[in-house]
């Protein structure tokens, strides 16, 4: 297991989202990787602090400036260490920012379990999968589960910007393939528990005009991943460059 994969699974482990097989694989990696072991300890410690805070204070008593300060600290770290090369590089080579962000996510998740901070899925409006704004990424994932959408039927949004394609790789695992502001193709793996946090990270990194172009169900994504990414690149990149005056 590579460290970048391990760090994603560490967050899932702390959140109680890993199955036994994945948990065993991760713990084997942690046994010989000092960096990942340290990150696991720190994240567990952060979760314990949050759990204790929620236990000893009713949600209404938790000071609002506490969460605000946590998010401000995360923003400051990410502002200093931001890299536009790729989302994956940001997570792999910026462990301090990744940990701070994960700690904040745990805090907000704990609050969400005891308050009505987040709206339920029933309150999310219906979405056209061809023109979904990245800010509604969680709703887009929910939409993906309702039916397949073929790449051939995809028409890129009329406005220029950064666009993405969701490839569903299996149960609770997705591949986000996107073209960045420079017209370069990139991708990363996302998990439902981490989707909203991924969404926040990308928007905070400066990708403001991102759209989900299409959702591919498992039967549509059996092709080799490289082949799918190449199709996307060949189909979309010329349109992207034209939209940007290239």
MODELLER restraints for C-alpha pairs under 7 A, 6 or more apart:
rsr = mdl.restraints
at = mdl.atoms
rsr.add(forms.Gaussian(group=physical.xy_distance, feature=features.Distance(at['CA:1:A'], at['CA:29:A']), mean=6.54, stdev=0.5))
rsr.add(forms.Gaussian(group=physical.xy_distance, feature=features.Distance(at['CA:3:A'], at['CA:36:A']), mean=6.96, stdev=0.5))
rsr.add(forms.Gaussian(group=physical.xy_distance, feature=features.Distance(at['CA:4:A'], at['CA:92:A']), mean=5.27, stdev=0.5))
rsr.add(forms.Gaussian(group=physical.xy_distance, feature=features.Distance(at['CA:6:A'], at['CA:26:A']), mean=6.33, stdev=0.5))
rsr.add(forms.Gaussian(group=physical.xy_distance, feature=features.Distance(at['CA:7:A'], at['CA:36:A']), mean=6.85, stdev=0.5))
rsr.add(forms.Gaussian(group=physical.xy_distance, feature=features.Distance(at['CA:10:A'], at['CA:40:A']), mean=6.11, stdev=0.5))
rsr.add(forms.Gaussian(group=physical.xy_distance, feature=features.Distance(at['CA:11:A'], at['CA:102:A']), mean=6.88, stdev=0.5))
rsr.add(forms.Gaussian(group=physical.xy_distance, feature=features.Distance(at['CA:12:A'], at['CA:18:A']), mean=5.90, stdev=0.5))
rsr.add(forms.Gaussian(group=physical.xy_distance, feature=features.Distance(at['CA:13:A'], at['CA:23:A']), mean=6.97, stdev=0.5))
rsr.add(forms.Gaussian(group=physical.xy_distance, feature=features.Distance(at['CA:14:A'], at['CA:44:A']), mean=6.35, stdev=0.5))
rsr.add(forms.Gaussian(group=physical.xy_distance, feature=features.Distance(at['CA:30:A'], at['CA:36:A']), mean=5.73, stdev=0.5))
rsr.add(forms.Gaussian(group=physical.xy_distance, feature=features.Distance(at['CA:30:A'], at['CA:37:A']), mean=4.94, stdev=0.5))
rsr.add(forms.Gaussian(group=physical.xy_distance, feature=features.Distance(at['CA:43:A'], at['CA:103:A']), mean=6.52, stdev=0.5))
rsr.add(forms.Gaussian(group=physical.xy_distance, feature=features.Distance(at['CA:46:A'], at['CA:103:A']), mean=5.99, stdev=0.5))
rsr.add(forms.Gaussian(group=physical.xy_distance, feature=features.Distance(at['CA:47:A'], at['CA:106:A']), mean=6.41, stdev=0.5))
rsr.add(forms.Gaussian(group=physical.xy_distance, feature=features.Distance(at['CA:50:A'], at['CA:107:A']), mean=5.87, stdev=0.5))
rsr.add(forms.Gaussian(group=physical.xy_distance, feature=features.Distance(at['CA:59:A'], at['CA:114:A']), mean=6.68, stdev=0.5))
rsr.add(forms.Gaussian(group=physical.xy_distance, feature=features.Distance(at['CA:59:A'], at['CA:115:A']), mean=6.58, stdev=0.5))
rsr.add(forms.Gaussian(group=physical.xy_distance, feature=features.Distance(at['CA:70:A'], at['CA:104:A']), mean=6.24, stdev=0.5))
rsr.add(forms.Gaussian(group=physical.xy_distance, feature=features.Distance(at['CA:71:A'], at['CA:104:A']), mean=6.64, stdev=0.5))
rsr.add(forms.Gaussian(group=physical.xy_distance, feature=features.Distance(at['CA:74:A'], at['CA:97:A']), mean=6.70, stdev=0.5))
rsr.add(forms.Gaussian(group=physical.xy_distance, feature=features.Distance(at['CA:74:A'], at['CA:100:A']), mean=5.84, stdev=0.5))
rsr.add(forms.Gaussian(group=physical.xy_distance, feature=features.Distance(at['CA:74:A'], at['CA:101:A']), mean=5.82, stdev=0.5))
rsr.add(forms.Gaussian(group=physical.xy_distance, feature=features.Distance(at['CA:77:A'], at['CA:97:A']), mean=5.69, stdev=0.5))
rsr.add(forms.Gaussian(group=physical.xy_distance, feature=features.Distance(at['CA:78:A'], at['CA:97:A']), mean=5.90, stdev=0.5))
rsr.add(forms.Gaussian(group=physical.xy_distance, feature=features.Distance(at['CA:82:A'], at['CA:90:A']), mean=6.98, stdev=0.5))
rsr.add(forms.Gaussian(group=physical.xy_distance, feature=features.Distance(at['CA:82:A'], at['CA:205:A']), mean=6.54, stdev=0.5))
rsr.add(forms.Gaussian(group=physical.xy_distance, feature=features.Distance(at['CA:83:A'], at['CA:90:A']), mean=5.97, stdev=0.5))
rsr.add(forms.Gaussian(group=physical.xy_distance, feature=features.Distance(at['CA:86:A'], at['CA:186:A']), mean=6.76, stdev=0.5))
rsr.add(forms.Gaussian(group=physical.xy_distance, feature=features.Distance(at['CA:88:A'], at['CA:188:A']), mean=6.12, stdev=0.5))
rsr.add(forms.Gaussian(group=physical.xy_distance, feature=features.Distance(at['CA:91:A'], at['CA:98:A']), mean=5.79, stdev=0.5))
rsr.add(forms.Gaussian(group=physical.xy_distance, feature=features.Distance(at['CA:105:A'], at['CA:197:A']), mean=6.85, stdev=0.5))
rsr.add(forms.Gaussian(group=physical.xy_distance, feature=features.Distance(at['CA:112:A'], at['CA:118:A']), mean=6.24, stdev=0.5))
rsr.add(forms.Gaussian(group=physical.xy_distance, feature=features.Distance(at['CA:124:A'], at['CA:139:A']), mean=6.83, stdev=0.5))
rsr.add(forms.Gaussian(group=physical.xy_distance, feature=features.Distance(at['CA:129:A'], at['CA:140:A']), mean=6.86, stdev=0.5))
rsr.add(forms.Gaussian(group=physical.xy_distance, feature=features.Distance(at['CA:129:A'], at['CA:212:A']), mean=6.88, stdev=0.5))
rsr.add(forms.Gaussian(group=physical.xy_distance, feature=features.Distance(at['CA:129:A'], at['CA:213:A']), mean=6.52, stdev=0.5))
rsr.add(forms.Gaussian(group=physical.xy_distance, feature=features.Distance(at['CA:129:A'], at['CA:214:A']), mean=5.90, stdev=0.5))
rsr.add(forms.Gaussian(group=physical.xy_distance, feature=features.Distance(at['CA:130:A'], at['CA:154:A']), mean=6.44, stdev=0.5))
rsr.add(forms.Gaussian(group=physical.xy_distance, feature=features.Distance(at['CA:130:A'], at['CA:155:A']), mean=6.76, stdev=0.5))
rsr.add(forms.Gaussian(group=physical.xy_distance, feature=features.Distance(at['CA:130:A'], at['CA:212:A']), mean=6.87, stdev=0.5))
rsr.add(forms.Gaussian(group=physical.xy_distance, feature=features.Distance(at['CA:130:A'], at['CA:213:A']), mean=4.92, stdev=0.5))
rsr.add(forms.Gaussian(group=physical.xy_distance, feature=features.Distance(at['CA:130:A'], at['CA:214:A']), mean=5.81, stdev=0.5))
rsr.add(forms.Gaussian(group=physical.xy_distance, feature=features.Distance(at['CA:131:A'], at['CA:157:A']), mean=5.97, stdev=0.5))
rsr.add(forms.Gaussian(group=physical.xy_distance, feature=features.Distance(at['CA:131:A'], at['CA:211:A']), mean=6.33, stdev=0.5))
rsr.add(forms.Gaussian(group=physical.xy_distance, feature=features.Distance(at['CA:131:A'], at['CA:212:A']), mean=6.57, stdev=0.5))
rsr.add(forms.Gaussian(group=physical.xy_distance, feature=features.Distance(at['CA:131:A'], at['CA:213:A']), mean=6.26, stdev=0.5))
rsr.add(forms.Gaussian(group=physical.xy_distance, feature=features.Distance(at['CA:132:A'], at['CA:140:A']), mean=6.93, stdev=0.5))
rsr.add(forms.Gaussian(group=physical.xy_distance, feature=features.Distance(at['CA:132:A'], at['CA:211:A']), mean=5.40, stdev=0.5))
rsr.add(forms.Gaussian(group=physical.xy_distance, feature=features.Distance(at['CA:132:A'], at['CA:212:A']), mean=5.16, stdev=0.5))
rsr.add(forms.Gaussian(group=physical.xy_distance, feature=features.Distance(at['CA:132:A'], at['CA:213:A']), mean=6.98, stdev=0.5))
rsr.add(forms.Gaussian(group=physical.xy_distance, feature=features.Distance(at['CA:133:A'], at['CA:210:A']), mean=6.23, stdev=0.5))
rsr.add(forms.Gaussian(group=physical.xy_distance, feature=features.Distance(at['CA:133:A'], at['CA:211:A']), mean=4.62, stdev=0.5))
rsr.add(forms.Gaussian(group=physical.xy_distance, feature=features.Distance(at['CA:133:A'], at['CA:212:A']), mean=6.39, stdev=0.5))
rsr.add(forms.Gaussian(group=physical.xy_distance, feature=features.Distance(at['CA:134:A'], at['CA:210:A']), mean=5.18, stdev=0.5))
rsr.add(forms.Gaussian(group=physical.xy_distance, feature=features.Distance(at['CA:134:A'], at['CA:211:A']), mean=5.09, stdev=0.5))
rsr.add(forms.Gaussian(group=physical.xy_distance, feature=features.Distance(at['CA:134:A'], at['CA:212:A']), mean=6.24, stdev=0.5))
rsr.add(forms.Gaussian(group=physical.xy_distance, feature=features.Distance(at['CA:135:A'], at['CA:199:A']), mean=6.87, stdev=0.5))
rsr.add(forms.Gaussian(group=physical.xy_distance, feature=features.Distance(at['CA:137:A'], at['CA:199:A']), mean=6.73, stdev=0.5))
rsr.add(forms.Gaussian(group=physical.xy_distance, feature=features.Distance(at['CA:138:A'], at['CA:195:A']), mean=6.38, stdev=0.5))
rsr.add(forms.Gaussian(group=physical.xy_distance, feature=features.Distance(at['CA:138:A'], at['CA:196:A']), mean=6.22, stdev=0.5))
rsr.add(forms.Gaussian(group=physical.xy_distance, feature=features.Distance(at['CA:144:A'], at['CA:215:A']), mean=5.58, stdev=0.5))
rsr.add(forms.Gaussian(group=physical.xy_distance, feature=features.Distance(at['CA:148:A'], at['CA:215:A']), mean=6.88, stdev=0.5))
rsr.add(forms.Gaussian(group=physical.xy_distance, feature=features.Distance(at['CA:148:A'], at['CA:216:A']), mean=5.94, stdev=0.5))
rsr.add(forms.Gaussian(group=physical.xy_distance, feature=features.Distance(at['CA:148:A'], at['CA:217:A']), mean=5.18, stdev=0.5))
rsr.add(forms.Gaussian(group=physical.xy_distance, feature=features.Distance(at['CA:149:A'], at['CA:214:A']), mean=6.35, stdev=0.5))
rsr.add(forms.Gaussian(group=physical.xy_distance, feature=features.Distance(at['CA:149:A'], at['CA:215:A']), mean=5.62, stdev=0.5))
rsr.add(forms.Gaussian(group=physical.xy_distance, feature=features.Distance(at['CA:149:A'], at['CA:216:A']), mean=5.62, stdev=0.5))
rsr.add(forms.Gaussian(group=physical.xy_distance, feature=features.Distance(at['CA:150:A'], at['CA:216:A']), mean=6.42, stdev=0.5))
rsr.add(forms.Gaussian(group=physical.xy_distance, feature=features.Distance(at['CA:151:A'], at['CA:214:A']), mean=6.74, stdev=0.5))
rsr.add(forms.Gaussian(group=physical.xy_distance, feature=features.Distance(at['CA:154:A'], at['CA:213:A']), mean=6.69, stdev=0.5))
rsr.add(forms.Gaussian(group=physical.xy_distance, feature=features.Distance(at['CA:154:A'], at['CA:214:A']), mean=6.29, stdev=0.5))
rsr.add(forms.Gaussian(group=physical.xy_distance, feature=features.Distance(at['CA:156:A'], at['CA:213:A']), mean=6.49, stdev=0.5))
rsr.add(forms.Gaussian(group=physical.xy_distance, feature=features.Distance(at['CA:160:A'], at['CA:240:A']), mean=7.00, stdev=0.5))
rsr.add(forms.Gaussian(group=physical.xy_distance, feature=features.Distance(at['CA:160:A'], at['CA:243:A']), mean=5.64, stdev=0.5))
rsr.add(forms.Gaussian(group=physical.xy_distance, feature=features.Distance(at['CA:160:A'], at['CA:244:A']), mean=6.76, stdev=0.5))
rsr.add(forms.Gaussian(group=physical.xy_distance, feature=features.Distance(at['CA:161:A'], at['CA:181:A']), mean=6.89, stdev=0.5))
rsr.add(forms.Gaussian(group=physical.xy_distance, feature=features.Distance(at['CA:161:A'], at['CA:209:A']), mean=5.09, stdev=0.5))
rsr.add(forms.Gaussian(group=physical.xy_distance, feature=features.Distance(at['CA:161:A'], at['CA:210:A']), mean=6.38, stdev=0.5))
rsr.add(forms.Gaussian(group=physical.xy_distance, feature=features.Distance(at['CA:162:A'], at['CA:179:A']), mean=5.85, stdev=0.5))
rsr.add(forms.Gaussian(group=physical.xy_distance, feature=features.Distance(at['CA:162:A'], at['CA:180:A']), mean=5.46, stdev=0.5))
rsr.add(forms.Gaussian(group=physical.xy_distance, feature=features.Distance(at['CA:162:A'], at['CA:181:A']), mean=5.93, stdev=0.5))
rsr.add(forms.Gaussian(group=physical.xy_distance, feature=features.Distance(at['CA:162:A'], at['CA:207:A']), mean=7.00, stdev=0.5))
rsr.add(forms.Gaussian(group=physical.xy_distance, feature=features.Distance(at['CA:162:A'], at['CA:209:A']), mean=5.51, stdev=0.5))
rsr.add(forms.Gaussian(group=physical.xy_distance, feature=features.Distance(at['CA:162:A'], at['CA:210:A']), mean=4.56, stdev=0.5))
rsr.add(forms.Gaussian(group=physical.xy_distance, feature=features.Distance(at['CA:162:A'], at['CA:211:A']), mean=6.68, stdev=0.5))
rsr.add(forms.Gaussian(group=physical.xy_distance, feature=features.Distance(at['CA:163:A'], at['CA:178:A']), mean=5.57, stdev=0.5))
rsr.add(forms.Gaussian(group=physical.xy_distance, feature=features.Distance(at['CA:163:A'], at['CA:179:A']), mean=5.75, stdev=0.5))
rsr.add(forms.Gaussian(group=physical.xy_distance, feature=features.Distance(at['CA:163:A'], at['CA:210:A']), mean=5.05, stdev=0.5))
rsr.add(forms.Gaussian(group=physical.xy_distance, feature=features.Distance(at['CA:163:A'], at['CA:211:A']), mean=4.81, stdev=0.5))
rsr.add(forms.Gaussian(group=physical.xy_distance, feature=features.Distance(at['CA:163:A'], at['CA:212:A']), mean=6.28, stdev=0.5))
rsr.add(forms.Gaussian(group=physical.xy_distance, feature=features.Distance(at['CA:163:A'], at['CA:213:A']), mean=6.60, stdev=0.5))
rsr.add(forms.Gaussian(group=physical.xy_distance, feature=features.Distance(at['CA:164:A'], at['CA:176:A']), mean=6.59, stdev=0.5))
rsr.add(forms.Gaussian(group=physical.xy_distance, feature=features.Distance(at['CA:164:A'], at['CA:177:A']), mean=5.43, stdev=0.5))
rsr.add(forms.Gaussian(group=physical.xy_distance, feature=features.Distance(at['CA:164:A'], at['CA:178:A']), mean=3.93, stdev=0.5))
rsr.add(forms.Gaussian(group=physical.xy_distance, feature=features.Distance(at['CA:164:A'], at['CA:179:A']), mean=6.49, stdev=0.5))
rsr.add(forms.Gaussian(group=physical.xy_distance, feature=features.Distance(at['CA:164:A'], at['CA:210:A']), mean=6.85, stdev=0.5))
rsr.add(forms.Gaussian(group=physical.xy_distance, feature=features.Distance(at['CA:164:A'], at['CA:211:A']), mean=5.87, stdev=0.5))
rsr.add(forms.Gaussian(group=physical.xy_distance, feature=features.Distance(at['CA:164:A'], at['CA:212:A']), mean=4.95, stdev=0.5))
rsr.add(forms.Gaussian(group=physical.xy_distance, feature=features.Distance(at['CA:164:A'], at['CA:213:A']), mean=5.75, stdev=0.5))
rsr.add(forms.Gaussian(group=physical.xy_distance, feature=features.Distance(at['CA:165:A'], at['CA:176:A']), mean=5.84, stdev=0.5))
rsr.add(forms.Gaussian(group=physical.xy_distance, feature=features.Distance(at['CA:165:A'], at['CA:177:A']), mean=5.11, stdev=0.5))
rsr.add(forms.Gaussian(group=physical.xy_distance, feature=features.Distance(at['CA:165:A'], at['CA:178:A']), mean=6.15, stdev=0.5))
rsr.add(forms.Gaussian(group=physical.xy_distance, feature=features.Distance(at['CA:165:A'], at['CA:212:A']), mean=5.65, stdev=0.5))
rsr.add(forms.Gaussian(group=physical.xy_distance, feature=features.Distance(at['CA:165:A'], at['CA:213:A']), mean=5.30, stdev=0.5))
rsr.add(forms.Gaussian(group=physical.xy_distance, feature=features.Distance(at['CA:165:A'], at['CA:214:A']), mean=5.40, stdev=0.5))
rsr.add(forms.Gaussian(group=physical.xy_distance, feature=features.Distance(at['CA:165:A'], at['CA:215:A']), mean=6.53, stdev=0.5))
rsr.add(forms.Gaussian(group=physical.xy_distance, feature=features.Distance(at['CA:166:A'], at['CA:174:A']), mean=6.67, stdev=0.5))
rsr.add(forms.Gaussian(group=physical.xy_distance, feature=features.Distance(at['CA:166:A'], at['CA:175:A']), mean=5.83, stdev=0.5))
rsr.add(forms.Gaussian(group=physical.xy_distance, feature=features.Distance(at['CA:166:A'], at['CA:176:A']), mean=4.84, stdev=0.5))
rsr.add(forms.Gaussian(group=physical.xy_distance, feature=features.Distance(at['CA:166:A'], at['CA:177:A']), mean=6.40, stdev=0.5))
rsr.add(forms.Gaussian(group=physical.xy_distance, feature=features.Distance(at['CA:166:A'], at['CA:214:A']), mean=6.29, stdev=0.5))
rsr.add(forms.Gaussian(group=physical.xy_distance, feature=features.Distance(at['CA:166:A'], at['CA:215:A']), mean=4.98, stdev=0.5))
rsr.add(forms.Gaussian(group=physical.xy_distance, feature=features.Distance(at['CA:166:A'], at['CA:216:A']), mean=6.39, stdev=0.5))
rsr.add(forms.Gaussian(group=physical.xy_distance, feature=features.Distance(at['CA:167:A'], at['CA:174:A']), mean=5.63, stdev=0.5))
rsr.add(forms.Gaussian(group=physical.xy_distance, feature=features.Distance(at['CA:167:A'], at['CA:175:A']), mean=4.90, stdev=0.5))
rsr.add(forms.Gaussian(group=physical.xy_distance, feature=features.Distance(at['CA:167:A'], at['CA:176:A']), mean=6.34, stdev=0.5))
rsr.add(forms.Gaussian(group=physical.xy_distance, feature=features.Distance(at['CA:167:A'], at['CA:215:A']), mean=6.23, stdev=0.5))
rsr.add(forms.Gaussian(group=physical.xy_distance, feature=features.Distance(at['CA:167:A'], at['CA:216:A']), mean=5.12, stdev=0.5))
rsr.add(forms.Gaussian(group=physical.xy_distance, feature=features.Distance(at['CA:167:A'], at['CA:221:A']), mean=6.50, stdev=0.5))
rsr.add(forms.Gaussian(group=physical.xy_distance, feature=features.Distance(at['CA:168:A'], at['CA:174:A']), mean=4.40, stdev=0.5))
rsr.add(forms.Gaussian(group=physical.xy_distance, feature=features.Distance(at['CA:168:A'], at['CA:175:A']), mean=6.19, stdev=0.5))
rsr.add(forms.Gaussian(group=physical.xy_distance, feature=features.Distance(at['CA:168:A'], at['CA:216:A']), mean=5.94, stdev=0.5))
rsr.add(forms.Gaussian(group=physical.xy_distance, feature=features.Distance(at['CA:168:A'], at['CA:217:A']), mean=5.60, stdev=0.5))
rsr.add(forms.Gaussian(group=physical.xy_distance, feature=features.Distance(at['CA:168:A'], at['CA:218:A']), mean=5.75, stdev=0.5))
rsr.add(forms.Gaussian(group=physical.xy_distance, feature=features.Distance(at['CA:168:A'], at['CA:221:A']), mean=6.88, stdev=0.5))
rsr.add(forms.Gaussian(group=physical.xy_distance, feature=features.Distance(at['CA:169:A'], at['CA:175:A']), mean=6.57, stdev=0.5))
rsr.add(forms.Gaussian(group=physical.xy_distance, feature=features.Distance(at['CA:169:A'], at['CA:218:A']), mean=6.20, stdev=0.5))
rsr.add(forms.Gaussian(group=physical.xy_distance, feature=features.Distance(at['CA:169:A'], at['CA:221:A']), mean=6.89, stdev=0.5))
rsr.add(forms.Gaussian(group=physical.xy_distance, feature=features.Distance(at['CA:170:A'], at['CA:218:A']), mean=6.39, stdev=0.5))
rsr.add(forms.Gaussian(group=physical.xy_distance, feature=features.Distance(at['CA:172:A'], at['CA:191:A']), mean=5.84, stdev=0.5))
rsr.add(forms.Gaussian(group=physical.xy_distance, feature=features.Distance(at['CA:172:A'], at['CA:192:A']), mean=6.01, stdev=0.5))
rsr.add(forms.Gaussian(group=physical.xy_distance, feature=features.Distance(at['CA:173:A'], at['CA:190:A']), mean=6.17, stdev=0.5))
rsr.add(forms.Gaussian(group=physical.xy_distance, feature=features.Distance(at['CA:173:A'], at['CA:191:A']), mean=5.08, stdev=0.5))
rsr.add(forms.Gaussian(group=physical.xy_distance, feature=features.Distance(at['CA:174:A'], at['CA:189:A']), mean=5.71, stdev=0.5))
rsr.add(forms.Gaussian(group=physical.xy_distance, feature=features.Distance(at['CA:174:A'], at['CA:190:A']), mean=5.21, stdev=0.5))
rsr.add(forms.Gaussian(group=physical.xy_distance, feature=features.Distance(at['CA:174:A'], at['CA:191:A']), mean=6.27, stdev=0.5))
rsr.add(forms.Gaussian(group=physical.xy_distance, feature=features.Distance(at['CA:175:A'], at['CA:187:A']), mean=6.82, stdev=0.5))
rsr.add(forms.Gaussian(group=physical.xy_distance, feature=features.Distance(at['CA:175:A'], at['CA:188:A']), mean=5.77, stdev=0.5))
rsr.add(forms.Gaussian(group=physical.xy_distance, feature=features.Distance(at['CA:175:A'], at['CA:189:A']), mean=4.53, stdev=0.5))
rsr.add(forms.Gaussian(group=physical.xy_distance, feature=features.Distance(at['CA:175:A'], at['CA:190:A']), mean=6.08, stdev=0.5))
rsr.add(forms.Gaussian(group=physical.xy_distance, feature=features.Distance(at['CA:176:A'], at['CA:187:A']), mean=5.32, stdev=0.5))
rsr.add(forms.Gaussian(group=physical.xy_distance, feature=features.Distance(at['CA:176:A'], at['CA:188:A']), mean=5.43, stdev=0.5))
rsr.add(forms.Gaussian(group=physical.xy_distance, feature=features.Distance(at['CA:176:A'], at['CA:189:A']), mean=6.16, stdev=0.5))
rsr.add(forms.Gaussian(group=physical.xy_distance, feature=features.Distance(at['CA:176:A'], at['CA:190:A']), mean=6.92, stdev=0.5))
rsr.add(forms.Gaussian(group=physical.xy_distance, feature=features.Distance(at['CA:177:A'], at['CA:186:A']), mean=5.86, stdev=0.5))
rsr.add(forms.Gaussian(group=physical.xy_distance, feature=features.Distance(at['CA:177:A'], at['CA:187:A']), mean=4.21, stdev=0.5))
rsr.add(forms.Gaussian(group=physical.xy_distance, feature=features.Distance(at['CA:177:A'], at['CA:188:A']), mean=6.80, stdev=0.5))
rsr.add(forms.Gaussian(group=physical.xy_distance, feature=features.Distance(at['CA:178:A'], at['CA:185:A']), mean=5.87, stdev=0.5))
rsr.add(forms.Gaussian(group=physical.xy_distance, feature=features.Distance(at['CA:178:A'], at['CA:186:A']), mean=5.52, stdev=0.5))
rsr.add(forms.Gaussian(group=physical.xy_distance, feature=features.Distance(at['CA:178:A'], at['CA:187:A']), mean=5.93, stdev=0.5))
rsr.add(forms.Gaussian(group=physical.xy_distance, feature=features.Distance(at['CA:179:A'], at['CA:185:A']), mean=4.55, stdev=0.5))
rsr.add(forms.Gaussian(group=physical.xy_distance, feature=features.Distance(at['CA:179:A'], at['CA:186:A']), mean=6.20, stdev=0.5))
rsr.add(forms.Gaussian(group=physical.xy_distance, feature=features.Distance(at['CA:183:A'], at['CA:237:A']), mean=6.61, stdev=0.5))
rsr.add(forms.Gaussian(group=physical.xy_distance, feature=features.Distance(at['CA:183:A'], at['CA:240:A']), mean=6.88, stdev=0.5))
rsr.add(forms.Gaussian(group=physical.xy_distance, feature=features.Distance(at['CA:183:A'], at['CA:241:A']), mean=6.90, stdev=0.5))
rsr.add(forms.Gaussian(group=physical.xy_distance, feature=features.Distance(at['CA:185:A'], at['CA:233:A']), mean=6.69, stdev=0.5))
